Amino acid sequence: MSSILPAPGPSSVNLRPPEADPQLQDADVSSVETYLTSVTDGTRTPLSTPPCRSIINTNVRARPSSLISSDGNPSQRKRRNIVLLLDGTGKEFCNKNSNLIKLHTVLKADDDQLIYYSSGLGTILPSSSGSWANIRRKAAMAIDLALAWRVTFLANFDDFVCDAYAYLMDYYTSGDHVYIFGYSRGAYVARALAGMIQKVGLLPRGNHRSIKTAYRVYTDRRGVKGEWPGDGSNQAGALYRRIFSLSRPVVIEFLGAWDTVSSLGGIGLPRLPFAQGVRGVKFFRQALALDERRIRFTPEFIHYDQEQNRIWFDIKTLEKLVAKHEKDGDMAARDEAQVLLDSARSELEERFPSMALSTLGLIQRRRIDCWFMGSHADVGGGSDLNGDDSLSNIPFRWMVREAIDSGILLSAAGMRYLSAMAMPMLPTGFNHNEVHGPRPETMERLWRLGEIVDEALTNPEHEQDLLTEVDTLRNNIPQDELRKLACLAAHRDVCAGPPVIDNTRPVQESLKGVWWILECLPLKTRRYAPVGGTIETESKWSVNFGAPRQIVPGQRVHKSVYRRMTAHGKYDVPMYRPRAKLTDDFGSWEDAIAAGPTHPLWRD
């Protein structure tokens, strides 16, 4: 990525070992702060000679070459996947698992794919049978859920970012693919981690005492005017890499987020560098909750260019119309649509000459915010008992389907065991031509895996005897077949016919009880609004009173919402209308429904 500068070569590094220079042992952040200040006030340019002192404060006794690179030749080793799962507030393994635990279940975990899981902010306190411990834990959780204050008995947000960074630092080698997933505030941790890697790079393994310094450089906003290309936002990180010549540039293959919120630090909400732009990520997907209204759960969107989005979606819609009219033999309608299509393409070339159509399409596929039915927990999970039907299974299946195209590996046993991926009888009207499912022999092996899992659970003493058969079955189910299964499971949520059972569940009302107290208080929060052709945020003090969320241009709504809204009256399904407000570009919800499933608002 152009926004991630490679570290200078060995010729630019002082090759003396750290222990040979006493200055390196007691250095702190002050030298960097002085240098950054001199850059921003105009007395020094980014290309000027950096200060001689180093902030690398480490006791590691290593050869200089190991400080420059510890990766070796990536062509001589097999590429691995490294997956980081960062859960939401109060979430951990329990009888009501979040989508992060579900994802952990279906992911392959071995030498080819390493998995790191972090329980959510606010779960750091241990369980105890003592009454005082229980009271303290519940009080801490109540305060943290409502205001996210950084009290001493709760884990610090910075530590969650740095701990995940440390894991990646120790296990990443050149050529590995990195995947990060998060839910709620864990999703903001994920995006902050991606921003930190983008700005300061990834230190060589073992440099644990330097992580906090790198984090300070990442969060230091002096001289940072904004977050977008050309505004100087990457200056500090580029200087960090230039000065110390240690950090490695890393591109993140996929970042998946379930309903990102950033209610951190009490009333003031921090806006960490690059956490909104995700420019150092190849593919970004976020599932958002249509029916969440709590002020402290304001979502964190990614930023789009509104005009580029409008033109691109006009082009894609017109291309479909041209193909449809040609297939129907309506040449007059086809010619009319073709004229509009040519006009849209000309507008793109005229207004964005440097943005080729294919490149623009790639950008739109890279960054997707998609809305789903339900409140915060209906999207990220954690409120329904494991194995029960749940609205959260729909955005879970969508996220898995989106991630597998980037090369993430699935577990055959996990895909068979997890009920959210189970495959009951296909609904009436299912079009087998739209998606191809696994081969029959694959399904037989998966069913056998399920039988083995059940047998191992009921008769643990036979578990060892079944391992050989399990290994044989796993080796005979290729990843391509598991990807087909994941795609088929996700496709069932949007195909014609009666909605899947998960899509008939009621929305859980999250705004109730003590949450209304915060709705009636003036709090400073961010609102999204079109500014100069882009979607920007404005911070202001306001009273929310349970106001709904706002869908902004560039975002889409999952087609399962369309299926649910149109199912009432045809099937025994309760009426549903999303609480979130549409932009003027899309009109009303009734307009989007009347236009049918091909309306550009809807997305598979």
C-alpha positions as CSV (number, residue, x, y, z in Angstrom):
1,M,0.0,0.0,0.0
2,S,1.3,3.5,-0.8
3,S,0.4,4.7,2.7
4,I,2.8,2.2,4.3
5,L,6.4,3.1,3.7
6,P,9.0,0.3,3.7
7,A,11.6,0.5,6.4
8,P,15.0,1.8,5.1
9,G,17.6,-0.7,4.2
10,P,20.6,-1.8,6.4
11,S,22.8,1.0,5.0
12,S,20.7,3.6,6.8
13,V,21.0,1.8,10.2
14,N,23.5,2.4,12.9
15,L,24.9,-1.2,13.1
16,R,26.2,-0.9,16.7
17,P,24.4,-3.3,19.0
18,P,22.1,-1.6,21.5
19,E,24.3,-2.4,24.4
20,A,27.3,-0.7,22.8
21,D,25.7,2.7,23.2
22,P,24.7,3.8,26.7
23,Q,22.3,6.4,25.3
24,L,20.1,3.6,24.0
25,Q,19.6,2.1,27.4
26,D,18.0,5.1,29.1
27,A,16.4,6.8,26.1
28,D,12.7,7.8,26.3
29,V,10.1,9.4,24.1
30,S,11.3,12.9,24.7
31,S,13.8,12.9,21.8
32,V,11.0,11.8,19.4
33,E,8.6,14.4,20.8
34,T,11.3,17.1,20.3
35,Y,11.9,16.0,16.8
36,L,8.2,15.8,15.9
37,T,7.7,19.3,17.3
38,S,10.5,20.7,15.2
39,V,9.0,19.1,12.1
40,T,5.5,20.5,12.7
41,D,6.7,24.1,13.5
42,G,8.7,24.3,10.3
43,T,12.3,24.3,11.8
44,R,13.0,20.8,10.4
45,T,11.7,18.9,7.4
46,P,10.8,15.2,7.3
47,L,13.9,14.6,5.1
48,S,16.3,16.3,7.5
49,T,18.8,14.3,9.4
50,P,17.1,12.6,12.4
51,P,18.4,12.9,15.9
52,C,21.1,10.5,17.0
53,R,19.3,9.1,20.0
54,S,17.0,6.1,19.8
55,I,13.9,5.4,21.7
56,I,14.4,1.6,21.4
57,N,14.7,0.7,25.0
58,T,15.4,-3.0,25.2
59,N,17.5,-5.4,27.1
60,V,17.5,-7.9,24.2
61,R,21.1,-9.0,23.4
62,A,21.0,-9.6,19.7
63,R,23.1,-9.2,16.7
64,P,22.3,-6.0,14.8
65,S,20.9,-8.0,11.9
66,S,18.2,-9.4,14.1
67,L,17.0,-5.9,14.9
68,I,16.8,-5.1,11.2
69,S,14.9,-8.2,10.2
70,S,14.1,-11.5,11.8
71,D,12.0,-12.9,8.9
72,G,14.6,-14.6,6.8
73,N,13.7,-15.5,3.2
74,P,9.9,-15.7,2.9
75,S,10.2,-17.7,-0.3
76,Q,11.8,-20.6,1.7
77,R,8.8,-21.0,4.1
78,K,5.1,-21.6,3.8
79,R,2.8,-18.6,4.2
80,R,0.7,-18.7,7.3
81,N,-2.5,-16.9,8.3
82,I,-2.6,-15.0,11.5
83,V,-6.1,-14.3,12.8
84,L,-6.8,-11.9,15.7
85,L,-10.3,-12.0,17.3
86,L,-11.1,-9.1,19.6
87,D,-14.4,-9.5,21.4
88,G,-16.9,-6.8,22.7
89,T,-17.7,-5.4,26.1
90,G,-18.3,-8.1,28.7
91,K,-18.0,-10.9,26.1
92,E,-16.2,-14.2,26.7
93,F,-16.8,-17.9,26.3
94,C,-20.1,-18.7,27.9
95,N,-23.6,-20.1,27.2
96,K,-24.4,-17.0,25.1
97,N,-21.4,-16.7,22.8
98,S,-20.8,-13.7,20.6
99,N,-20.0,-13.9,16.8
100,L,-16.3,-13.8,17.7
101,I,-16.6,-17.2,19.5
102,K,-18.7,-18.6,16.7
103,L,-16.0,-17.4,14.2
104,H,-13.3,-19.1,16.4
105,T,-15.3,-22.3,16.2
106,V,-15.4,-22.5,12.4
107,L,-11.8,-21.4,11.8
108,K,-9.0,-23.8,11.3
109,A,-6.4,-23.6,14.0
110,D,-3.0,-25.2,13.4
111,D,0.5,-24.4,12.1
112,D,-1.0,-23.0,8.9
113,Q,-3.4,-20.6,10.7
114,L,-2.6,-19.1,14.1
115,I,-5.5,-17.7,16.1
116,Y,-5.4,-15.0,18.9
117,Y,-8.6,-14.4,20.9
118,S,-9.1,-11.5,23.4
119,S,-12.1,-11.4,25.6
120,G,-14.0,-8.1,25.7
121,L,-13.2,-4.9,27.5
122,G,-14.6,-5.3,31.0
123,T,-14.2,-9.0,31.4
124,I,-10.8,-8.8,33.2
125,L,-12.2,-9.3,36.7
126,P,-12.2,-13.0,37.8
127,S,-15.3,-14.7,38.8
128,S,-15.7,-15.5,42.5
129,S,-18.3,-16.9,44.8
130,G,-17.7,-14.2,47.3
131,S,-20.5,-11.7,47.7
132,W,-18.1,-8.7,47.7
133,A,-16.3,-9.9,44.5
134,N,-19.7,-10.4,42.8
135,I,-20.9,-6.9,43.8
136,R,-17.6,-5.4,42.6
137,R,-17.7,-7.3,39.3
138,K,-21.3,-6.3,38.6
139,A,-20.7,-2.7,39.5
140,A,-17.7,-2.5,37.3
141,M,-19.6,-4.0,34.4
142,A,-22.5,-1.6,34.9
143,I,-20.2,1.4,34.9
144,D,-18.2,0.1,32.0
145,L,-21.2,-0.7,29.8
146,A,-22.8,2.6,30.4
147,L,-20.0,5.1,30.2
148,A,-16.8,3.1,29.5
149,W,-14.9,5.0,32.2
150,R,-11.3,3.9,32.6
151,V,-11.5,2.9,36.2
152,T,-8.6,1.2,37.9
153,F,-10.3,-2.2,38.2
154,L,-11.1,-2.4,34.4
155,A,-8.6,-3.2,31.7
156,N,-7.2,-0.2,29.8
157,F,-8.1,0.2,26.2
158,D,-4.5,0.9,25.3
159,D,-3.5,-2.5,26.8
160,F,-6.0,-4.3,24.5
161,V,-4.4,-2.7,21.4
162,C,-0.9,-3.3,22.6
163,D,-1.4,-6.9,23.6
164,A,-2.8,-7.8,20.2
165,Y,0.1,-5.8,18.6
166,A,2.6,-7.8,20.7
167,Y,1.1,-11.1,19.6
168,L,1.3,-10.1,16.0
169,M,4.9,-8.7,16.5
170,D,6.1,-12.1,17.9
171,Y,4.5,-14.4,15.4
172,Y,4.4,-12.4,12.1
173,T,7.0,-13.1,9.4
174,S,7.2,-11.7,5.9
175,G,4.6,-13.1,3.6
176,D,2.0,-14.1,6.3
177,H,-1.6,-12.9,5.8
178,V,-3.2,-11.0,8.7
179,Y,-6.9,-11.0,9.5
180,I,-8.5,-9.0,12.3
181,F,-12.1,-9.3,13.5
182,G,-13.8,-7.4,16.3
183,Y,-17.2,-6.7,17.8
184,S,-18.5,-3.6,19.5
185,R,-15.6,-1.8,21.3
186,G,-13.5,-4.8,20.3
187,A,-14.1,-3.8,16.7
188,Y,-12.7,-0.3,17.6
189,V,-9.7,-2.0,19.1
190,A,-9.3,-3.9,15.8
191,R,-9.5,-0.8,13.8
192,A,-7.1,1.0,16.1
193,L,-4.7,-1.9,15.8
194,A,-4.9,-1.7,12.1
195,G,-4.3,2.1,12.3
196,M,-1.3,1.6,14.5
197,I,0.3,-0.9,12.1
198,Q,-0.4,1.4,9.2
199,K,1.2,4.4,10.9
200,V,4.2,3.0,12.8
201,G,4.6,-0.5,11.2
202,L,5.3,-3.7,13.1
203,L,8.4,-4.0,15.3
204,P,10.6,-7.1,15.1
205,R,9.7,-9.8,17.5
206,G,10.9,-9.5,21.0
207,N,10.7,-5.7,21.3
208,H,8.0,-5.7,23.9
209,R,9.4,-2.7,25.8
210,S,9.1,-0.6,22.7
211,I,5.4,-1.2,22.0
212,K,4.2,1.5,24.4
213,T,6.5,4.0,22.7
214,A,5.2,3.0,19.3
215,Y,1.6,3.4,20.6
216,R,2.4,6.9,21.9
217,V,3.8,7.8,18.4
218,Y,0.6,6.4,16.9
219,T,-1.8,8.3,19.2
220,D,0.3,11.5,19.2
221,R,-1.8,14.0,17.2
222,R,0.6,16.9,17.1
223,G,1.1,17.8,13.5
224,V,-1.7,15.5,12.4
225,K,-4.2,17.7,10.6
226,G,-6.5,15.0,9.4
227,E,-6.7,11.4,8.3
228,W,-6.8,11.5,4.6
229,P,-4.2,11.5,1.8
230,G,-2.2,14.7,1.5
231,D,-3.1,16.1,4.9
232,G,0.1,15.1,6.7
233,S,-1.6,12.5,8.8
234,N,1.1,9.8,8.1
235,Q,4.0,12.2,8.9
236,A,4.7,11.0,12.4
237,G,4.6,7.3,11.5
238,A,6.8,7.8,8.5
239,L,9.3,9.7,10.7
240,Y,9.2,6.9,13.3
241,R,10.1,4.3,10.7
242,R,12.7,6.6,9.1
243,I,14.4,7.3,12.5
244,F,14.5,3.9,13.9
245,S,14.6,1.7,10.8
246,L,13.1,-1.2,12.6
247,S,9.4,-1.5,12.0
248,R,8.1,-3.6,9.2
249,P,5.2,-2.6,6.9
250,V,2.3,-5.0,7.1
251,V,-0.8,-5.0,4.9
252,I,-3.9,-6.5,6.6
253,E,-5.7,-8.8,4.2
254,F,-9.2,-8.5,5.9
255,L,-10.7,-6.6,8.7
256,G,-14.2,-7.6,9.8
257,A,-16.2,-5.6,12.3
258,W,-19.6,-6.2,13.9
259,D,-21.1,-2.8,14.9
260,T,-18.1,-0.8,15.8
261,V,-18.6,1.6,18.7
262,S,-16.0,3.8,20.4
263,S,-17.6,4.9,23.7
264,L,-14.2,5.2,25.4
265,G,-12.9,7.6,28.0
266,G,-16.2,8.7,29.5
267,I,-17.9,11.6,27.7
268,G,-15.0,12.5,25.4
269,L,-14.7,10.1,22.5
270,P,-11.2,9.7,21.1
271,R,-10.7,9.6,17.4
272,L,-7.5,7.6,16.9
273,P,-5.5,8.1,13.7
274,F,-6.6,5.9,10.8
275,A,-9.2,4.0,12.8
276,Q,-11.9,5.4,10.5
277,G,-10.1,5.3,7.2
278,V,-8.7,1.7,7.2
279,R,-6.5,2.6,4.3
280,G,-3.9,-0.1,5.3
281,V,-6.5,-2.9,4.9
282,K,-7.1,-4.7,1.7
283,F,-10.7,-5.6,2.4
284,F,-13.0,-4.1,5.1
285,R,-16.4,-5.4,6.1
286,Q,-18.7,-4.1,8.8
287,A,-22.1,-5.3,9.9
288,L,-24.3,-2.5,11.5
289,A,-27.4,-2.7,13.6
290,L,-30.5,-1.0,12.1
291,D,-32.5,-0.9,15.3
292,E,-29.9,0.2,17.9
293,R,-30.7,3.7,19.4
294,R,-28.5,4.1,22.5
295,I,-26.4,7.2,22.5
296,R,-23.4,5.4,23.9
297,F,-23.5,2.9,21.0
298,T,-23.1,5.4,18.2
299,P,-21.5,3.4,15.4
300,E,-18.2,4.2,13.8
301,F,-18.5,4.3,10.0
302,I,-15.7,4.2,7.5
303,H,-15.4,7.2,5.2
304,Y,-16.6,7.2,1.6
305,D,-16.4,9.6,-1.2
306,Q,-20.1,10.3,-1.8
307,E,-19.9,11.3,-5.4
308,Q,-17.7,8.4,-6.4
309,N,-20.1,6.1,-4.7
310,R,-23.1,7.6,-6.5
311,I,-21.5,7.4,-9.9
312,W,-20.2,3.8,-9.4
313,F,-23.6,2.5,-8.2
314,D,-25.3,4.3,-11.1
315,I,-23.0,2.5,-13.5
316,K,-23.5,-0.9,-11.9
317,T,-27.3,-0.4,-11.8
318,L,-27.4,0.7,-15.4
319,E,-25.2,-2.2,-16.5
320,K,-27.7,-4.6,-15.0
321,L,-30.6,-2.8,-16.7
322,V,-28.9,-3.0,-20.1
323,A,-28.3,-6.7,-19.7
324,K,-31.9,-7.3,-18.5
325,H,-33.5,-5.4,-21.4
326,E,-31.3,-7.2,-23.9
327,K,-32.2,-10.6,-22.4
328,D,-35.9,-9.6,-22.6
329,G,-35.6,-8.4,-26.2
330,D,-36.7,-4.9,-25.3
331,M,-34.2,-3.1,-27.6
332,A,-35.7,0.4,-27.1
333,A,-35.4,0.2,-23.3
334,R,-31.9,-1.2,-23.7
335,D,-30.8,1.7,-25.9
336,E,-32.2,4.2,-23.5
337,A,-30.4,2.5,-20.6
338,Q,-27.2,2.4,-22.7
339,V,-27.3,6.1,-23.2
340,L,-27.6,6.7,-19.5
341,L,-24.7,4.2,-18.9
342,D,-22.5,6.0,-21.4
343,S,-23.3,9.3,-19.7
344,A,-22.4,8.0,-16.2
345,R,-19.1,6.6,-17.5
346,S,-18.3,9.9,-19.1
347,E,-19.1,11.7,-15.9
348,L,-16.7,9.4,-14.1
349,E,-13.9,10.0,-16.5
350,E,-14.5,13.8,-16.4
351,R,-14.8,14.3,-12.7
352,F,-12.4,11.6,-11.5
353,P,-9.9,11.2,-14.4
354,S,-7.3,9.4,-12.2
355,M,-9.8,6.8,-11.1
356,A,-10.3,4.1,-13.6
357,L,-13.6,2.3,-13.5
358,S,-12.0,-1.0,-12.6
359,T,-10.1,0.6,-9.8
360,L,-13.2,2.3,-8.5
361,G,-15.0,-0.9,-8.5
362,L,-12.2,-2.6,-6.5
363,I,-12.3,0.2,-3.9
364,Q,-16.1,-0.2,-3.5
365,R,-15.6,-4.0,-3.0
366,R,-12.8,-3.3,-0.5
367,R,-14.9,-1.2,1.9
368,I,-18.4,-2.2,2.7
369,D,-20.7,-1.1,5.5
370,C,-23.8,-3.3,5.5
371,W,-26.8,-2.9,7.7
372,F,-28.7,-5.8,9.3
373,M,-31.9,-6.2,11.2
374,G,-31.8,-5.9,15.0
375,S,-30.1,-4.1,17.8
376,H,-26.4,-4.2,18.8
377,A,-26.5,-7.7,20.3
378,D,-28.7,-8.9,17.4
379,V,-25.8,-8.2,15.0
380,G,-22.8,-9.1,17.1
381,G,-24.3,-11.9,19.2
382,G,-24.1,-12.6,22.8
383,S,-27.8,-12.3,23.9
384,D,-29.2,-15.7,22.7
385,L,-28.4,-19.1,24.1
386,N,-25.9,-21.1,22.1
387,G,-27.7,-23.2,19.6
388,D,-30.9,-21.2,19.6
389,D,-32.2,-19.4,16.5
390,S,-30.8,-15.9,16.4
391,L,-30.7,-12.8,14.3
392,S,-27.0,-12.6,14.9
393,N,-26.4,-15.7,12.8
394,I,-27.3,-13.8,9.6
395,P,-24.5,-11.2,9.9
396,F,-22.2,-14.0,11.1
397,R,-22.8,-16.1,8.0
398,W,-22.4,-12.9,5.8
399,M,-19.0,-12.1,7.4
400,V,-17.7,-15.6,7.0
401,R,-18.8,-15.6,3.3
402,E,-17.0,-12.3,2.8
403,A,-13.8,-13.4,4.5
404,I,-13.2,-16.7,2.8
405,D,-12.5,-15.0,-0.5
406,S,-9.4,-13.5,1.1
407,G,-7.9,-16.8,1.9
408,I,-9.0,-17.5,5.5
409,L,-9.1,-21.3,6.4
410,L,-12.2,-23.1,7.7
411,S,-12.4,-26.0,10.1
412,A,-14.5,-29.0,8.8
413,A,-15.5,-30.0,12.4
414,G,-16.3,-26.5,13.3
415,M,-18.5,-25.9,10.3
416,R,-20.4,-29.2,11.1
417,Y,-20.7,-28.6,14.8
418,L,-21.8,-24.9,14.9
419,S,-25.6,-24.7,14.6
420,A,-25.3,-21.3,12.8
421,M,-23.8,-23.1,9.9
422,A,-26.2,-26.1,9.9
423,M,-28.0,-26.8,6.7
424,P,-31.6,-27.9,7.1
425,M,-33.9,-28.5,4.1
426,L,-33.5,-25.8,1.4
427,P,-36.4,-23.4,1.2
428,T,-38.9,-23.4,-1.6
429,G,-37.8,-21.2,-4.5
430,F,-34.1,-21.8,-3.9
431,N,-32.1,-21.3,-7.1
432,H,-29.3,-23.9,-7.3
433,N,-27.9,-22.0,-10.3
434,E,-27.1,-18.9,-8.1
435,V,-24.6,-20.8,-5.9
436,H,-23.1,-24.2,-6.0
437,G,-23.1,-26.3,-2.8
438,P,-20.7,-29.0,-1.7
439,R,-20.5,-32.4,-3.3
440,P,-22.7,-35.2,-1.8
441,E,-19.6,-37.0,-0.5
442,T,-18.5,-33.9,1.3
443,M,-21.8,-33.7,3.1
444,E,-21.6,-37.3,4.1
445,R,-18.2,-36.7,5.6
446,L,-19.4,-33.7,7.4
447,W,-22.4,-35.6,8.8
448,R,-20.0,-38.3,10.0
449,L,-17.9,-35.6,11.7
450,G,-21.0,-34.5,13.5
451,E,-21.7,-38.0,14.7
452,I,-18.1,-38.3,16.0
453,V,-18.4,-35.0,17.9
454,D,-21.7,-36.1,19.5
455,E,-20.2,-39.5,20.4
456,A,-17.1,-37.9,21.9
457,L,-19.3,-35.5,24.0
458,T,-21.4,-38.3,25.4
459,N,-18.6,-40.9,25.8
460,P,-15.3,-39.0,26.5
461,E,-13.4,-42.2,27.1
462,H,-13.7,-43.1,23.4
463,E,-12.4,-39.7,22.2
464,Q,-8.9,-41.0,21.6
465,D,-10.1,-43.9,19.5
466,L,-12.0,-41.5,17.2
467,L,-9.0,-39.2,16.5
468,T,-7.7,-41.3,13.6
469,E,-11.0,-41.2,11.8
470,V,-11.4,-37.5,12.5
471,D,-8.0,-36.8,10.9
472,T,-8.9,-38.9,7.9
473,L,-12.2,-37.1,7.4
474,R,-10.6,-33.6,7.8
475,N,-7.9,-34.4,5.2
476,N,-10.6,-35.6,2.7
477,I,-12.7,-32.4,3.0
478,P,-10.8,-29.7,0.9
479,Q,-11.1,-26.0,1.7
480,D,-13.0,-25.3,-1.6
481,E,-15.8,-27.6,-0.4
482,L,-16.0,-25.8,3.0
483,R,-16.1,-22.4,1.2
484,K,-19.0,-23.7,-0.9
485,L,-20.8,-24.7,2.3
486,A,-20.2,-21.2,3.8
487,C,-21.5,-19.5,0.7
488,L,-24.5,-21.7,0.5
489,A,-25.4,-21.0,4.2
490,A,-25.1,-17.3,3.6
491,H,-27.1,-17.4,0.4
492,R,-30.1,-19.0,2.1
493,D,-30.5,-15.8,4.1
494,V,-31.3,-13.8,0.9
495,C,-32.8,-16.2,-1.5
496,A,-36.5,-16.1,-2.5
497,G,-39.2,-17.9,-0.5
498,P,-40.0,-17.9,3.2
499,P,-37.3,-16.4,5.4
500,V,-34.9,-18.7,7.3
501,I,-35.9,-19.3,10.9
502,D,-33.2,-17.0,12.2
503,N,-34.8,-14.2,10.2
504,T,-38.1,-14.6,11.9
505,R,-36.8,-13.8,15.4
506,P,-38.0,-10.6,17.1
507,V,-35.7,-7.6,17.5
508,Q,-34.4,-7.2,21.1
509,E,-35.1,-3.7,22.5
510,S,-31.8,-2.6,24.0
511,L,-33.0,0.9,25.0
512,K,-34.7,0.3,28.3
513,G,-34.3,0.8,32.0
514,V,-31.2,2.8,33.1
515,W,-30.2,3.4,29.5
516,W,-32.9,6.0,29.3
517,I,-31.0,8.1,31.9
518,L,-28.2,8.7,29.4
519,E,-30.7,9.4,26.6
520,C,-32.0,12.4,28.6
521,L,-28.6,13.9,29.4
522,P,-26.7,16.3,27.2
523,L,-23.7,14.3,25.9
524,K,-21.1,15.1,23.4
525,T,-21.2,12.6,20.5
526,R,-20.4,12.4,16.8
527,R,-23.0,12.8,14.0
528,Y,-22.4,11.9,10.4
529,A,-23.3,14.3,7.6
530,P,-22.3,14.9,4.0
531,V,-19.6,17.6,3.8
532,G,-18.0,18.5,0.4
533,G,-18.8,15.3,-1.3
534,T,-17.6,13.1,1.6
535,I,-19.1,11.7,4.7
536,E,-17.6,13.6,7.7
537,T,-18.4,13.7,11.4
538,E,-19.3,16.6,13.6
539,S,-19.1,16.5,17.4
540,K,-21.6,18.4,19.3
541,W,-23.5,18.4,22.6
542,S,-27.0,17.1,22.3
543,V,-29.8,15.1,24.0
544,N,-30.5,11.9,22.1
545,F,-34.0,10.9,23.4
546,G,-33.7,7.5,21.6
547,A,-33.1,9.0,18.1
548,P,-32.5,6.3,15.5
549,R,-29.3,5.8,13.6
550,Q,-28.7,7.4,10.2
551,I,-27.7,5.4,7.1
552,V,-25.3,7.5,5.0
553,P,-24.5,7.4,1.3
554,G,-22.3,4.6,0.2
555,Q,-23.7,2.1,2.7
556,R,-26.0,-0.8,1.9
557,V,-28.7,-2.9,3.6
558,H,-28.5,-6.7,3.6
559,K,-31.1,-8.3,1.4
560,S,-32.3,-10.4,4.4
561,V,-34.0,-7.2,5.6
562,Y,-35.9,-7.0,2.3
563,R,-36.9,-10.7,2.7
564,R,-38.2,-10.1,6.2
565,M,-40.1,-6.9,5.4
566,T,-41.8,-8.5,2.4
567,A,-42.6,-11.8,4.2
568,H,-45.3,-10.3,6.4
569,G,-48.7,-11.2,4.9
570,K,-47.3,-14.1,2.9
571,Y,-46.0,-16.1,5.8
572,D,-46.5,-16.3,9.5
573,V,-43.9,-13.6,10.2
574,P,-44.4,-10.5,12.4
575,M,-44.3,-7.1,10.6
576,Y,-40.9,-5.4,10.7
577,R,-39.8,-1.9,9.7
578,P,-36.3,-0.7,10.4
579,R,-35.8,2.1,12.9
580,A,-32.7,3.6,11.1
581,K,-33.4,6.5,8.7
582,L,-32.5,6.3,5.0
583,T,-30.8,9.0,3.1
584,D,-32.7,11.1,0.6
585,D,-30.9,9.3,-2.2
586,F,-32.8,6.1,-1.4
587,G,-36.2,7.7,-0.5
588,S,-38.3,5.9,2.1
589,W,-38.3,2.3,3.1
590,E,-41.5,1.8,1.2
591,D,-39.8,3.1,-2.0
592,A,-37.0,0.7,-1.5
593,I,-39.4,-2.2,-1.0
594,A,-41.5,-1.2,-4.0
595,A,-38.4,-1.1,-6.2
596,G,-37.7,-4.8,-5.5
597,P,-34.6,-6.7,-4.5
598,T,-32.6,-5.2,-7.4
599,H,-32.7,-1.7,-5.9
600,P,-29.2,-0.5,-5.3
601,L,-29.9,-0.2,-1.5
602,W,-30.0,-4.0,-1.1
603,R,-26.9,-6.2,-1.0
604,D,-26.5,-9.9,-0.8
